Amino acid sequence: MNALTVKDPADLLSFIGHTLGFWPQESLVCITLDKDKVGATLRIDLPQ
C-alpha cells in the first residue's frame, strides 16, 4: 500500500473523496487522525 502524505488542509480535503469513494453532497464528514494513521471515517447526511 502506498503512503499518502498530508501536508496542509487542502491535502486533507482531497483525501475525503478518495477515502469514501465519492464526493459527498449535503453531508457532514468526520475523519479521525492519530499520528500517521487514519482512524474512523464517518459520513452523515444533513437534513434538508
Buried (B, 14 or more C-beta within 10 A) or exposed (E): EEEEEBEEEEEEEEBBEEEBEEEBEEEEBEBEEEEEEEEEEEBEEEEE
